[in-house]
């Protein structure tokens, strides 16, 4: 046991402490990975085991007002972060490279902006976990799909790693795309949660297409410098970004085909959270 602990401590010191970006070390939840791992573990335990058991013999909770406020907050928060990142990409970085943008590890304004963008984005992914909690409390366990749980869990862990190791740089495009998509998506959820008629939310199919476009572009965004070489952005993270884009693209594409193909006409909503209309 002592040997195992010493090995863990050695690798923790070698691969986390010595390689992390110290500029974010003072921020809440950014200091140690244990708290984040614990949150994801608690999330998985609640939505897959504890929550369903708790709700088994209970009526669904009425959390409609809470969900409406949550959706509206997500719209505003994601839109503000999208506009802020967009401003930096096209205004502050006069020559932002879409092929190979390196990370600014300095404490300059631009460098610290990337740290705080990454931190804000990390918190948005933590907040996304509430999606599944609402499903469980409303006894909508059928909505807790593999795509939903995988996407939420992986995004929390990924954004944490991005914050402590690679805040900004080439990864900014992920945040830019994702906040735009989420601002639109949560606006859709807000409209359906307040009982908007079907005629006013006819564009839900195109929102799923926008999600697919996002992952296609991100696959190219990370894949071009990964396979093209001559980019000093960490190769591991380029490969990870490319692989995740391909995996999630496949999952979303499968959802899209099943939902919108002529053989599978089903009333549903964008893939990230499966069905949210009953909110």
N, C-alpha and C positions, 0 to 999 in steps of 0.2 A: 504493500500500500504506500509506504513511504517512497519507494522507488518510483511508483507511478506518479505520485504527486510531484516529485522532483523533476520528472520528465515533462509534465504539464507546465510547471513553472518555468522550465528552461525554454520550451517552445513559446510560451506566452510572452516571455521577456524578449526572445529573439525575433518573433514574427509579428508581435503586436506592439509592445512598448517601444522597441527601437525603430520600427518602421512607420508608426502612426504619425499623423500631422499634429503637432503639439498645439497648433492654433485653436483647435476645437476642444482640447482636453478639459477646459474649465466649464464647458456648457453642460447643463443637466442632461443626463442619460448618455452623454458622449464619452464620459471618462472610461467606463469599463463596459465590455460587451455582455457581462453577466446579467445586468438588468434587462437588456434588450432581449437576450435569449430567454430569460424568465418570462417576459411579457408575451413573446410568441408562443412559448410552451403553455402558458396559462390560457391564452387565446384558443389554441388547438384543443386543450383539455375541455374547456367550457363549451365550445361550439360543436364538438364531436361526441362528447361523453356526458359531462356534468350537466350542461344546459338542457339537452334533450331529456335526461332523466328527471330533472327538476320540473320540466313542463309536461311530463307524461300525463299526469292526472290533474292538470290545471287548465283553466281557460286562458286563451291568449291575452297578454297584457295590452292595454290600450296606450300605445306610445305614439299615436298619430301626430300630436303637437310637437313632441320631441323630434320626430323624424323630419317634420317640415322645417323646424328651426335648424336641424343638422344639415339638411340638404341646402338650405339657403346660405348657411355659413360656408359650406364647401364651395359653392359657386363663387362667393366673394373672395375667399382665401386663395383658391386656385387661380382665379382671374388676375388678382393683384400680383401673385408671384409670377405668373406667365408674362405680364406686362413688364415687370421689373427685370426678368431675365432677358426678355426681348430687347429692352432698352440697352442693356449691357452688351449683348451680342452684336447689335447693329450700330450702336452709338459709341459706347465706351471703348469696345474693341474695334478699332477702325479697320483692322485687317483680320477679323476672325476667320480662322481656317476651318472650312467644313470637311477638309480632308485629314487634317492632323492638327488639332488645337491642343497645345501643351498646357499644363496646369501652372498657374502663377502661385508659387509657394511663398511669396513675399508677404509682408504685412502692409503692402500698399492698399489703396482704396479698392482697386480692382481685385486684388488677391483676397482681401477680407470679404468683399462682396460674394465671391464664390463660396467661401466658407459658410456664410450666413444663408445664401441661397440653398446650399446643400442641407443645412440644419433645418430650415423652414420646410423643405421638401420631405425630409425625414419625418418631421412631426405630422405632415399631411398624410403620410403613409401609415403612421400609427393611428391617426384618427380614422382612416379607412376601415380599420378593424371593427369599428362600431357597426358597419354594415351587417356583418354576420351576426353580431349580438342581437340586433333588431330582428333578424330572421328567426332566431331561436326564441326570443321573447314573444314573438307573434305566432309561434308554432308553424313556421314555414320551413321546416327542416329539409323539405325537398329542394329548396333553393340553395342549400349549402352544398354546392357541387364541388367536384374536384378542381375544376377550373377556378372557381371562386376562392376556395381556401388556399390552393397553391399560389395563386397570383398575389393574394393579400400577404401571406406569410413570407414569401420570397422577396416581395418588394420592401418589406420592413427591414429584413436582414441585408438586402442589397443596398438600400439607401443609407443604412448605418455604416456599412463598409466603405461606401463612397465618401461619406462624411469624414471618416477618420483616416482614409488612405488616399483617396483621389478626389478631393472636393473641386468640382468644376472641370475646366479644360474641355476635352472632347465629350465628356459625359454631360455637359450642359444641355446638349440637344435632347437627351432623354427627358430632363426636367421641363424643357420648353414644350415638347410635344405632349407630355403627359398632363401637365397642368392645363393646357388648352383643351384637351379631350375631356378631362375631368370637370372643368368648368361647364362645358356644354352638357355633359352627361348628368351632372347633378342638377342642372337647370331642368332637364327633362324629368328627372325624378321629383323635383319640387312641383312641377306642373301636374304630374300624375298624382302626387300626394295630396294636392288640394282639389282633386276631382276635375281637372281640365278635360274637356271632351276629346274624343279620338281625333276629330278633325283638326285640332290645334297641335297635335303631336304626331302628325303623319310622317315626320322626318326621322323617326327612330331607326328606320332601316339604314339611312344614310349616316347616322351616328356610328353604327357598327362598321360600316364601310370606312369611316374615318379612323376607327380603331385599327382596322386591318392595314390601312395606308400608313399609319404610325409605325407599326411593327415592320412593315416592308422597308420603309425608309431607314429605320434604326438598324436593320440587318445590313443594309448597304453602308450606313454611317460608320458602324463598327467594323464591318467586313473589309472595306476598301483599305484602311490603314493596316489592318491585321494581315491581309494576304498580299498587299502591295509593298509592305516593308517601308523602310526609310521614315518611320515615325517613332519618336522617342516617348510617346505615351505608353505606359506600362502594358506590355503585350498580354499579360494574363487577363487584365481587365478588358482589353479589346476583345479577347476571345470569349470572356464571360458575357459581355454585352451582346456579342454576335449570337452566341448559343442561346441565351435567354430570349432574344428577339425571335429566333427561329422556333423555339419551343412554344412560346406564347402565341405566335402567329399561327402555328398548327392547331393549337387548341381553339383559338378564336375562329379560324377558318372552318373547323369542324362544326362549331356552334352555328356559324352563319349558314352553312350548307343545310344543316338539319332544320334550321328555323325558317329560312326563306326559299328553299328549293321548292319546286312545284309538287314534289312528292311529300313534303313535310311542312305544310302550311299550318303554323302554330302561332297563336297570339303570344308574343313575348316582348322582352325589352333588351337593351344592349347587354353584351355578354359578361361584362365585368361582375355584375351582381345578379345575373340571371333575371328573375322577375321581381320588379320593384313596384309595379303599378298598384298593387293592393295597399301600398302605403297610404 
